[in-house]
Amino acid sequence: MLSHWGSRVTEAPSIKLRIPRAELSSCSLFDVTPNAAAKWAEDLPLTNAKLMSRGLLKATWELNRIDMPADQRLAILDSLRRSVYTALNSLATYFLNQPLSLPAEAREMYELADNLAKQMTTGYTLVAVQAIQQRGRFQSGSPAKITCEGLHRAISMAGRRFLQTLQLYKPLERGSWLEVNQLYLLCERQQLADIKVTDELEGTCTVKARFTQICLLGSCRPNQLRQKDLPLVYRQFYEQRELCHLLPANSGEGLFIVDLGSDSAPTYNSDSEIASDLGAQHRYLFLEPLTTRFREHINYIRHRPNKSIVEPNKETILSGDVLEHLVSSLGQVNIRGFSRTQVAGAMCIVVGLASVHFHIAGERIFERVLQEGSSREPTHTSDVAAFLHRHDADQSPSNHNNGNNDDDLTDEIGDEAYSQERSRKARIAPDDDLSSAELNRRYPKHRVRIINSSTGGYCLEWSSALPRSVKTGDVVGLCEEGSDEWVIATIRWVSQLENAKTLIGVSLLSPSAYAFGAQTIKKLGEVSDPVRVLLLPEIALTGTPQTLITPRLGFKEFQKISLVQGNQNHYAQLQRQVSSTPSYSQFSFRYMQQLKDVMADEHGILDKNPFNAVWHYL
């Protein structure tokens, strides 16, 4: 049963959709006809996103409060729909690729986009509801067709709204999942879920396929994906829709359970008691064909590392890092393996390979590391848990901030700046005597509050605006305030809370590290320009071997490299790639004792003239 805002109908079975009352008799912007609406939309100021969006928001808000036939409402909304998508795309440029704690203007643009998408969803919901209610009064056209198109467009717009909210790592508005679940349940009850609907803007598919696409977006741990990757992932779920199956509770099984009567995303099918109590409102998500396809693409990428998923149109879609994340999140039950401990305290964090390298090296710039080595040897902690235990023993927060200002932010701390640095030769800069203020600007520390900890990592509250370059997958360094011992970690997820607080989850990689430069060894002994790498030592207690953290590009398995630190020069060969993110790769490696061992494997030229092998090093 449907209800108006401010009223509830408790008859069973019920569809829990809320729709506005018809309080207006006309629209103040145009006559309530499709032609008048289309003509009005043509005159909208396309170059002024805010003004255009406000006009569309006012129009849709008024239309949702005017009583009219369902087919007329559908035609009017469709005449505005392309303009709405143009406005949403324009608004997105203001709040995407911004600091995650949005500035005031960006926040205003996001709220405008969210409200516009919400009003369009409501409008198309009204189309479907009224087509069902007015089916006996239709003079022409099919009420079933109009209902199906209205539900398809409503769910599509809800998915667009979900996507832009998740890109900002914000929680979805309360009731959002209930609305989309109930829209799909209504579609099933009208036996319209498997009818294909033409959609030039979002892509032609059935309502079931569109709803499944949204379910996958909510199930793939989106707060662990980067902002720019989420639209590609969402689109890929559409492209691979034939491999995703939404099944009745009594006819199959799947990794996820969808409760169409709840205000929640799909949940893992890990509780046998819940699975045994599934009813008519539950569905299974069976995704094994999809994850199998993703695994095939990962294997393809490993053999051709410069490629990603390539569809018939030859467009690059998803990287191997993202595919591995999707296989992990959609192909197996992921349950937290460690309990969390509430911790009251604070610590310093540095973000990005460049900043971590600088602080690990004793606050020395890269060129000095290459020339002189590190000013100190890092202190080894026997185990990651030992680092965490110190926080459990000290529950008092510290106010010391090492003299750094949280507002002293820079866009150059991430790996984007570092990747640009790879193109230049490492050298001692003429002005390498940089002031403390300049070093703080280039490699800033930030003070964060600890919310809780586990054996594997931390949940941290970022009290000031995040630098724009901070992203999931970044390598970070963590340090107790007042200490100079750094722990290496990676950002796993980001979450924006309703009270404007930003939480980040970091997973620990190593209790210590060494700062090195790395050169890849090419044919005939040629070497590349040195770049920053971190050597993570072996942790004997946990059986973790030593590994190297390298830039994302330029390194691959079984590559031979030279590790440089002052007068030390170690030859090594990368082995298996242990992990990777869009920011860095992590490799196991083995040392090679002599340069001749490196070159002997290349072309066998050493036996003829050993000096040829080392000539390029002289």
C-alpha positions as CSV (number, residue, x, y, z in Angstrom):
1,M,0.0,0.0,0.0
2,L,1.2,3.5,-0.9
3,S,1.1,6.4,1.5
4,H,1.4,10.2,1.3
5,W,4.0,12.1,3.2
6,G,2.7,12.6,6.7
7,S,0.4,9.5,6.6
8,R,0.9,5.8,6.9
9,V,-1.3,2.9,5.8
10,T,-0.7,-0.3,7.8
11,E,-2.7,-2.7,5.6
12,A,-0.7,-5.7,4.6
13,P,0.9,-6.4,2.3
14,S,2.3,-2.9,2.0
15,I,4.7,-1.1,-0.3
16,K,6.4,1.5,1.9
17,L,6.7,4.4,-0.6
18,R,6.2,8.0,0.4
19,I,4.8,10.5,-2.2
20,P,4.0,14.2,-1.9
21,R,0.4,15.4,-1.8
22,A,-1.0,17.3,-4.8
23,E,-1.1,20.8,-3.3
24,L,-0.6,22.9,-6.5
25,S,-2.8,23.5,-9.5
26,S,-0.2,24.8,-11.9
27,C,3.5,25.3,-12.5
28,S,4.9,28.8,-12.1
29,L,7.6,28.2,-14.8
30,F,5.7,26.8,-17.8
31,D,2.4,25.3,-18.9
32,V,2.0,21.7,-17.7
33,T,2.6,20.2,-21.2
34,P,5.6,18.3,-22.6
35,N,6.1,20.9,-25.4
36,A,6.1,23.8,-22.9
37,A,8.5,22.0,-20.6
38,A,10.8,21.2,-23.5
39,K,10.8,24.8,-24.7
40,W,11.5,26.1,-21.2
41,A,14.4,23.6,-20.8
42,E,16.0,24.8,-24.1
43,D,16.3,28.3,-22.6
44,L,18.1,27.2,-19.5
45,P,21.6,28.8,-18.9
46,L,23.8,25.9,-19.7
47,T,27.0,27.8,-18.7
48,N,25.7,28.5,-15.2
49,A,25.3,25.2,-13.4
50,K,23.9,26.6,-10.2
51,L,21.2,28.8,-11.9
52,M,20.3,26.0,-14.3
53,S,20.0,23.4,-11.4
54,R,18.0,25.7,-9.2
55,G,15.5,26.2,-12.1
56,L,15.2,22.5,-12.7
57,L,14.8,21.8,-8.9
58,K,12.0,24.4,-8.7
59,A,10.3,22.9,-11.7
60,T,10.5,19.3,-10.5
61,W,9.4,20.2,-7.0
62,E,6.3,21.9,-8.3
63,L,5.5,19.2,-10.8
64,N,5.6,16.6,-8.0
65,R,2.8,18.5,-6.3
66,I,0.5,18.9,-9.3
67,D,-2.2,16.3,-10.0
68,M,-2.0,15.1,-13.7
69,P,-2.3,11.8,-15.7
70,A,0.6,9.5,-15.4
71,D,1.4,9.5,-19.1
72,Q,1.5,13.3,-19.1
73,R,3.8,13.4,-16.1
74,L,6.1,10.9,-17.8
75,A,6.3,12.9,-21.0
76,I,7.1,16.1,-19.1
77,L,9.8,14.6,-16.9
78,D,11.4,12.9,-20.0
79,S,11.5,16.3,-21.7
80,L,13.5,17.7,-18.7
81,R,15.6,14.6,-18.1
82,R,18.5,15.3,-20.4
83,S,18.8,18.8,-19.0
84,V,18.8,17.3,-15.5
85,Y,21.7,15.0,-16.4
86,T,23.6,17.9,-17.9
87,A,23.1,19.9,-14.7
88,L,24.2,17.0,-12.5
89,N,27.3,16.5,-14.5
90,S,28.1,20.2,-14.3
91,L,27.5,20.3,-10.5
92,A,29.8,17.3,-10.0
93,T,32.8,19.2,-11.3
94,Y,32.4,21.4,-8.2
95,F,32.3,18.7,-5.5
96,L,34.4,15.9,-7.0
97,N,38.2,16.0,-6.9
98,Q,38.0,18.3,-3.9
99,P,39.2,17.9,-0.3
100,L,36.9,15.3,1.2
101,S,35.8,17.7,3.9
102,L,34.1,19.9,1.3
103,P,34.4,23.7,1.2
104,A,31.2,25.6,1.6
105,E,30.6,26.2,-2.1
106,A,31.3,22.6,-3.0
107,R,29.0,21.4,-0.3
108,E,26.3,23.6,-1.6
109,M,26.7,22.2,-5.1
110,Y,26.5,18.6,-3.8
111,E,23.3,19.4,-1.9
112,L,21.8,21.0,-4.9
113,A,22.7,17.9,-7.0
114,D,21.4,15.5,-4.4
115,N,18.1,17.4,-4.1
116,L,17.6,17.5,-7.8
117,A,18.2,13.8,-8.2
118,K,15.8,13.2,-5.3
119,Q,13.0,15.2,-6.9
120,M,13.4,13.4,-10.2
121,T,13.3,10.0,-8.4
122,T,10.1,11.1,-6.7
123,G,8.6,12.3,-10.0
124,Y,9.1,9.0,-11.7
125,T,7.9,7.2,-8.6
126,L,4.7,9.2,-9.0
127,V,4.4,8.1,-12.6
128,A,4.5,4.4,-11.7
129,V,2.2,4.8,-8.7
130,Q,-0.4,6.8,-10.6
131,A,-0.3,4.5,-13.6
132,I,-1.2,1.6,-11.4
133,Q,-3.9,3.6,-9.6
134,Q,-5.3,5.0,-12.9
135,R,-5.1,2.0,-15.1
136,G,-8.9,1.8,-15.6
137,R,-9.0,5.5,-16.8
138,F,-6.3,5.2,-19.6
139,Q,-7.7,6.3,-23.0
140,S,-4.6,5.4,-24.9
141,G,-1.2,3.9,-24.2
142,S,-0.4,1.0,-22.0
143,P,-0.5,1.5,-18.2
144,A,1.9,-1.4,-17.8
145,K,4.4,0.2,-20.2
146,I,4.2,3.6,-18.4
147,T,4.5,1.9,-15.0
148,C,7.6,0.0,-16.1
149,E,9.3,3.0,-17.6
150,G,8.5,5.1,-14.5
151,L,10.0,2.5,-12.2
152,H,13.0,2.0,-14.4
153,R,13.7,5.8,-14.5
154,A,13.1,6.2,-10.8
155,I,15.5,3.3,-9.9
156,S,18.1,4.7,-12.4
157,M,18.0,8.1,-10.9
158,A,18.2,6.7,-7.4
159,G,21.4,4.8,-8.6
160,R,22.8,8.1,-9.9
161,R,22.1,9.7,-6.5
162,F,23.7,6.8,-4.7
163,L,26.8,7.0,-6.9
164,Q,27.5,10.7,-6.3
165,T,27.0,10.3,-2.5
166,L,29.3,7.3,-2.3
167,Q,31.9,9.2,-4.3
168,L,32.1,11.6,-1.4
169,Y,32.3,8.7,1.1
170,K,29.2,10.1,2.7
171,P,26.5,7.9,4.3
172,L,23.3,7.5,2.2
173,E,20.3,9.4,3.5
174,R,18.1,7.4,5.9
175,G,15.4,5.6,3.9
176,S,17.3,5.6,0.6
177,W,17.8,1.8,0.5
178,L,14.2,1.2,1.6
179,E,12.9,3.4,-1.2
180,V,14.9,1.6,-4.0
181,N,14.1,-1.8,-2.5
182,Q,10.4,-1.0,-2.4
183,L,10.5,0.3,-5.9
184,Y,11.9,-3.0,-7.1
185,L,9.4,-5.0,-5.0
186,L,6.5,-3.0,-6.6
187,C,8.0,-3.7,-10.1
188,E,8.1,-7.5,-9.3
189,R,4.5,-7.4,-8.0
190,Q,3.4,-5.9,-11.3
191,Q,5.4,-8.6,-13.1
192,L,7.4,-6.0,-15.0
193,A,11.0,-6.7,-13.6
194,D,12.2,-8.7,-16.7
195,I,10.9,-6.3,-19.4
196,K,13.6,-4.4,-21.2
197,V,13.3,-0.6,-21.1
198,T,15.0,1.7,-23.7
199,D,17.1,4.4,-22.0
200,E,19.5,6.5,-24.1
201,L,21.0,8.2,-21.1
202,E,21.7,5.3,-18.7
203,G,21.6,2.3,-21.0
204,T,18.9,0.0,-22.1
205,C,18.1,-2.9,-19.7
206,T,15.5,-4.4,-17.5
207,V,14.4,-3.0,-14.1
208,K,15.9,-6.1,-12.5
209,A,19.3,-5.4,-14.1
210,R,19.2,-1.8,-13.0
211,F,18.3,-2.7,-9.4
212,T,21.0,-5.4,-9.4
213,Q,23.5,-2.8,-10.6
214,I,22.7,-0.6,-7.6
215,C,22.9,-3.6,-5.2
216,L,26.4,-4.4,-6.5
217,L,27.5,-0.8,-5.9
218,G,26.3,-1.0,-2.3
219,S,28.0,-4.4,-1.8
220,C,31.5,-3.8,-3.3
221,R,32.8,-1.9,-0.3
222,P,32.7,1.4,-2.2
223,N,34.4,3.4,0.6
224,Q,37.6,1.4,-0.2
225,L,37.6,2.5,-3.9
226,R,38.8,5.8,-5.3
227,Q,36.5,8.5,-6.3
228,K,37.4,8.3,-10.0
229,D,37.1,4.5,-10.0
230,L,33.5,4.3,-8.7
231,P,31.8,5.5,-11.9
232,L,33.8,3.0,-13.9
233,V,32.9,0.2,-11.5
234,Y,29.2,1.2,-11.6
235,R,29.3,1.2,-15.4
236,Q,31.1,-2.2,-15.4
237,F,28.3,-3.7,-13.3
238,Y,25.9,-2.6,-16.1
239,E,28.1,-4.0,-18.9
240,Q,28.4,-7.3,-17.1
241,R,24.7,-7.5,-16.1
242,E,24.2,-10.9,-17.8
243,L,26.6,-12.4,-15.3
244,C,24.7,-11.1,-12.2
245,H,21.7,-13.0,-11.0
246,L,19.0,-11.9,-8.6
247,L,17.3,-15.1,-7.4
248,P,14.2,-15.8,-5.3
249,A,15.0,-17.0,-1.8
250,N,13.5,-20.5,-2.5
251,S,15.2,-21.1,-5.8
252,G,18.9,-20.7,-5.3
253,E,21.7,-19.3,-3.2
254,G,24.3,-16.6,-3.4
255,L,26.9,-14.7,-1.5
256,F,24.6,-11.8,-0.7
257,I,21.0,-11.6,0.7
258,V,18.8,-8.7,-0.4
259,D,15.9,-7.8,2.0
260,L,13.4,-5.8,0.0
261,G,11.6,-4.7,3.1
262,S,14.6,-3.2,4.9
263,D,16.5,0.1,4.7
264,S,19.9,-1.6,4.1
265,A,22.2,-2.7,1.4
266,P,22.6,-6.4,0.6
267,T,24.3,-8.3,3.4
268,Y,26.7,-11.3,3.3
269,N,25.0,-14.7,3.4
270,S,27.1,-15.8,6.4
271,D,24.5,-16.5,9.0
272,S,22.8,-19.9,8.6
273,E,19.9,-18.9,10.9
274,I,19.1,-15.9,8.8
275,A,19.3,-17.9,5.6
276,S,16.8,-20.5,7.0
277,D,14.3,-17.7,7.8
278,L,14.3,-16.1,4.3
279,G,10.8,-15.1,3.1
280,A,9.0,-13.7,0.1
281,Q,10.7,-10.3,0.5
282,H,14.3,-11.7,0.3
283,R,16.4,-12.4,-2.7
284,Y,19.8,-13.9,-3.3
285,L,22.6,-12.2,-5.3
286,F,24.5,-14.9,-7.2
287,L,27.7,-13.4,-8.5
288,E,30.0,-16.3,-9.2
289,P,29.9,-15.8,-13.0
290,L,30.9,-12.2,-12.5
291,T,33.8,-12.8,-10.2
292,T,35.0,-15.6,-12.5
293,R,35.0,-13.1,-15.4
294,F,37.0,-10.6,-13.3
295,R,39.5,-13.3,-12.3
296,E,40.0,-14.1,-16.0
297,H,40.8,-10.4,-16.7
298,I,43.2,-10.3,-13.8
299,N,45.1,-13.2,-15.3
300,Y,45.1,-11.4,-18.6
301,I,46.5,-8.3,-17.1
302,R,49.3,-10.2,-15.3
303,H,50.5,-11.6,-18.7
304,R,50.1,-8.1,-20.3
305,P,50.8,-5.7,-17.4
306,N,50.2,-2.6,-19.5
307,K,46.7,-3.5,-20.3
308,S,43.4,-3.5,-18.4
309,I,40.0,-4.9,-19.2
310,V,39.5,-4.3,-22.9
311,E,36.0,-4.5,-24.3
312,P,35.2,-4.9,-28.0
313,N,35.4,-1.1,-28.4
314,K,39.0,-1.3,-27.1
315,E,38.4,1.1,-24.3
316,T,40.3,0.6,-21.1
317,I,37.9,0.0,-18.3
318,L,39.2,-1.2,-15.0
319,S,42.7,-1.7,-13.6
320,G,44.0,-4.9,-12.0
321,D,43.9,-3.2,-8.5
322,V,40.2,-2.4,-8.8
323,L,39.4,-5.9,-10.3
324,E,41.2,-7.6,-7.3
325,H,39.1,-5.4,-4.9
326,L,35.9,-6.5,-6.7
327,V,36.8,-10.1,-6.6
328,S,37.6,-9.8,-2.9
329,S,34.4,-7.9,-2.0
330,L,32.0,-9.8,-4.3
331,G,33.6,-13.2,-4.4
332,Q,33.9,-14.1,-0.7
333,V,32.5,-13.3,2.7
334,N,34.6,-10.6,4.3
335,I,34.2,-10.5,8.1
336,R,36.4,-8.5,10.4
337,G,39.1,-10.7,11.7
338,F,40.2,-8.6,14.7
339,S,38.2,-7.0,17.5
340,R,38.4,-3.3,17.9
341,T,39.6,-1.6,21.1
342,Q,38.6,2.0,21.9
343,V,41.6,4.2,22.3
344,A,41.9,7.8,23.5
345,G,44.9,9.4,22.0
346,A,46.4,11.1,19.0
347,M,49.2,10.5,16.5
348,C,51.0,12.1,13.6
349,I,50.4,10.9,10.0
350,V,52.2,11.6,6.7
351,V,50.6,10.7,3.4
352,G,52.2,9.6,0.1
353,L,55.4,7.8,-0.8
354,A,57.4,11.1,-1.0
355,S,56.4,12.2,2.5
356,V,56.8,8.8,4.1
357,H,60.3,8.4,2.5
358,F,61.4,11.9,3.8
359,H,60.4,11.1,7.4
360,I,61.7,7.6,7.4
361,A,65.0,8.9,6.2
362,G,65.3,11.1,9.2
363,E,63.8,14.2,7.5
364,R,66.3,14.1,4.6
365,I,65.4,15.0,1.1
366,F,65.8,12.2,-1.5
367,E,69.0,13.6,-3.0
368,R,70.7,13.5,0.4
369,V,69.6,9.9,0.9
370,L,71.2,9.0,-2.4
371,Q,74.4,10.9,-1.6
372,E,74.8,10.3,2.2
373,G,72.4,7.6,3.2
374,S,69.9,7.9,6.0
375,S,71.0,9.9,9.0
376,R,69.8,7.2,11.3
377,E,68.9,3.5,11.3
378,P,65.2,2.8,12.0
379,T,64.3,1.1,15.2
380,H,62.8,-2.3,14.6
381,T,59.7,-3.3,16.5
382,S,59.4,-7.0,17.0
383,D,55.8,-7.0,15.8
384,V,53.0,-4.7,14.7
385,A,51.0,-5.6,17.8
386,A,53.7,-4.2,20.0
387,F,53.2,-0.8,18.4
388,L,49.5,-1.0,19.0
389,H,49.9,-2.2,22.6
390,R,51.5,1.1,23.6
391,H,48.3,2.9,22.8
392,D,46.2,0.5,24.8
393,A,48.4,1.3,27.8
394,D,48.1,5.0,27.4
395,Q,44.6,6.3,27.3
396,S,45.3,10.0,27.7
397,P,45.2,12.1,24.6
398,S,48.2,14.3,23.8
399,N,48.0,17.9,22.7
400,H,51.5,18.0,21.2
401,N,51.5,18.6,17.5
402,N,55.2,18.9,16.7
403,G,54.8,22.5,15.7
404,N,52.8,21.6,12.6
405,N,49.6,23.4,11.6
406,D,46.9,21.1,10.3
407,D,45.8,23.9,7.9
408,D,49.2,23.9,6.2
409,L,48.0,21.6,3.4
410,T,49.6,20.9,0.1
411,D,48.5,18.9,-3.0
412,E,52.1,17.7,-3.4
413,I,52.2,15.0,-0.7
414,G,50.5,12.3,-2.7
415,D,52.0,10.0,-5.3
416,E,50.8,12.2,-8.2
417,A,53.6,14.6,-7.4
418,Y,56.0,11.8,-6.9
419,S,55.3,10.2,-10.3
420,Q,56.1,13.6,-11.8
421,E,59.4,13.5,-10.0
422,R,60.3,10.2,-11.6
423,S,60.9,12.0,-14.9
424,R,63.9,13.9,-13.7
425,K,67.3,12.7,-12.7
426,A,68.1,12.6,-9.0
427,R,70.7,15.2,-8.2
428,I,71.7,17.6,-5.5
429,A,69.7,20.7,-6.0
430,P,71.6,24.0,-5.8
431,D,69.1,25.2,-3.1
432,D,68.9,21.9,-1.2
433,D,69.4,23.8,2.0
434,L,65.6,24.2,2.4
435,S,64.1,26.0,5.3
436,S,62.0,24.2,7.9
437,A,58.9,25.9,6.7
438,E,59.5,24.8,3.1
439,L,60.1,21.2,4.2
440,N,56.9,21.3,6.3
441,R,55.1,22.5,3.2
442,R,56.5,19.8,1.0
443,Y,56.2,16.9,3.5
444,P,53.7,17.9,6.1
445,K,52.7,16.0,9.2
446,H,49.1,16.0,10.3
447,R,47.7,15.3,13.7
448,V,44.8,12.8,13.9
449,R,42.7,11.4,16.7
450,I,42.6,7.7,17.3
451,I,39.1,6.3,17.5
452,N,39.9,2.7,17.9
453,S,42.6,0.1,17.0
454,S,42.9,-3.5,16.3
455,T,45.8,-5.9,15.6
456,G,45.6,-5.0,12.0
457,G,45.2,-1.2,12.0
458,Y,43.5,1.9,13.2
459,C,40.3,3.9,12.7
460,L,41.4,7.6,12.8
461,E,39.5,10.8,12.9
462,W,40.9,13.6,10.6
463,S,40.0,16.7,12.5
464,S,40.8,19.2,9.7
465,A,40.2,19.2,6.0
466,L,41.9,16.4,4.2
467,P,44.4,17.4,1.6
468,R,42.9,17.0,-1.9
469,S,45.5,14.3,-2.8
470,V,44.6,11.9,0.0
471,K,42.9,8.8,-1.4
472,T,42.2,5.2,-0.5
473,G,45.3,3.1,-1.3
474,D,47.8,5.7,-0.4
475,V,50.8,4.6,1.7
476,V,51.1,6.5,5.0
477,G,53.5,6.8,7.9
478,L,52.2,6.8,11.5
479,C,54.1,8.0,14.5
480,E,53.3,8.6,18.2
481,E,53.5,12.2,19.1
482,G,56.9,13.0,20.6
483,S,58.5,10.0,18.9
484,D,60.5,9.6,15.7
485,E,59.7,6.0,15.0
486,W,57.4,5.5,12.0
487,V,55.1,2.6,11.2
488,I,54.1,2.0,7.6
489,A,50.4,1.6,6.7
490,T,48.0,2.1,3.9
491,I,44.6,3.8,3.7
492,R,41.9,1.1,3.3
493,W,38.7,3.2,3.5
494,V,37.4,6.7,4.0
495,S,34.0,7.6,5.5
496,Q,32.3,11.0,5.9
497,L,30.0,11.1,8.9
498,E,26.8,13.2,9.1
499,N,28.4,15.5,11.6
500,A,31.1,16.5,9.0
501,K,33.8,14.3,10.7
502,T,36.0,12.3,8.4
503,L,37.1,8.8,9.4
504,I,39.9,6.9,7.7
505,G,40.8,3.3,8.2
506,V,44.5,2.4,7.9
507,S,45.9,-1.1,7.7
508,L,49.4,-1.7,9.0
509,L,52.0,-3.0,6.6
510,S,55.2,-2.9,8.7
511,P,56.5,-1.6,12.1
512,S,59.5,-0.1,10.4
513,A,61.1,0.7,7.1
514,Y,64.3,1.8,5.4
515,A,64.5,4.6,2.8
516,F,66.3,3.8,-0.4
517,G,66.5,4.9,-4.0
518,A,65.9,2.2,-6.6
519,Q,67.2,2.0,-10.2
520,T,65.9,-0.6,-12.6
521,I,68.7,-2.4,-14.5
522,K,68.2,-2.4,-18.3
523,K,69.9,-4.2,-21.1
524,L,73.7,-4.0,-21.3
525,G,73.9,-2.6,-17.8
526,E,72.0,0.6,-18.4
527,V,70.1,1.8,-15.3
528,S,67.1,4.1,-14.9
529,D,66.9,7.3,-12.9
530,P,66.6,6.5,-9.2
531,V,63.2,6.8,-7.5
532,R,62.0,6.5,-3.9
533,V,61.3,3.0,-2.5
534,L,60.8,1.7,1.0
535,L,62.3,-1.5,2.2
536,L,60.0,-3.2,4.8
537,P,62.1,-5.7,6.8
538,E,61.2,-9.2,7.6
539,I,59.0,-9.8,10.6
540,A,60.2,-13.1,12.0
541,L,57.4,-13.4,14.6
542,T,54.6,-13.4,11.9
543,G,56.7,-15.1,9.1
544,T,56.4,-12.0,6.9
545,P,59.3,-11.7,4.5
546,Q,61.0,-8.5,3.6
547,T,59.4,-6.6,0.8
548,L,59.8,-3.4,-1.2
549,I,57.2,-0.6,-1.6
550,T,57.7,1.0,-5.1
551,P,55.8,3.5,-7.2
552,R,52.8,2.0,-9.0
553,L,54.4,2.3,-12.4
554,G,57.9,1.3,-13.6
555,F,58.4,-1.9,-11.6
556,K,57.3,-5.4,-12.4
557,E,57.9,-9.0,-11.3
558,F,61.4,-10.5,-11.9
559,Q,62.9,-7.1,-12.7
560,K,66.5,-6.6,-11.6
561,I,67.1,-3.4,-9.6
562,S,69.8,-1.6,-7.7
563,L,69.0,-0.3,-4.2
564,V,71.0,2.9,-3.5
565,Q,71.6,4.6,-0.1
566,G,74.7,6.7,0.3
567,N,77.7,4.5,-0.5
568,Q,75.6,1.3,-0.3
569,N,74.6,-0.3,-3.5
570,H,72.7,-3.6,-3.3
571,Y,71.6,-5.6,-6.4
572,A,68.3,-7.4,-6.1
573,Q,65.6,-9.0,-8.2
574,L,61.9,-8.4,-7.6
575,Q,59.9,-11.6,-7.1
576,R,56.2,-11.9,-6.6
577,Q,54.0,-8.8,-6.4
578,V,52.5,-9.2,-3.0
579,S,49.9,-6.4,-3.3
580,S,49.2,-3.2,-5.2
581,T,47.0,-0.1,-5.1
582,P,46.6,2.8,-7.5
583,S,49.4,4.5,-5.5
584,Y,52.1,1.8,-5.0
585,S,53.1,-1.8,-5.5
586,Q,54.6,-4.1,-3.0
587,F,57.1,-6.9,-4.1
588,S,59.0,-9.6,-2.4
589,F,62.6,-9.7,-3.6
590,R,65.9,-11.5,-3.3
591,Y,69.4,-10.0,-3.1
592,M,72.0,-10.7,-5.7
593,Q,75.6,-10.6,-4.4
594,Q,77.5,-9.1,-7.3
595,L,76.6,-7.0,-10.4
596,K,78.0,-9.9,-12.5
597,D,75.1,-12.1,-11.2
598,V,72.7,-9.5,-12.5
599,M,74.2,-9.2,-16.0
600,A,75.0,-12.9,-16.4
601,D,71.3,-13.7,-16.6
602,E,70.7,-11.0,-19.3
603,H,72.7,-11.9,-22.4
604,G,75.5,-14.1,-21.4
605,I,78.0,-11.4,-22.4
606,L,80.0,-11.6,-19.2
607,D,82.0,-14.7,-20.2
608,K,83.4,-12.9,-23.2
609,N,84.3,-9.6,-21.7
610,P,83.4,-8.9,-18.0
611,F,84.2,-5.2,-18.5
612,N,81.4,-4.8,-20.9
613,A,78.9,-5.7,-18.2
614,V,80.0,-2.9,-15.9
615,W,81.0,-0.3,-18.4
616,H,77.8,1.6,-18.1
617,Y,78.2,1.9,-14.4
618,L,81.6,3.7,-14.6
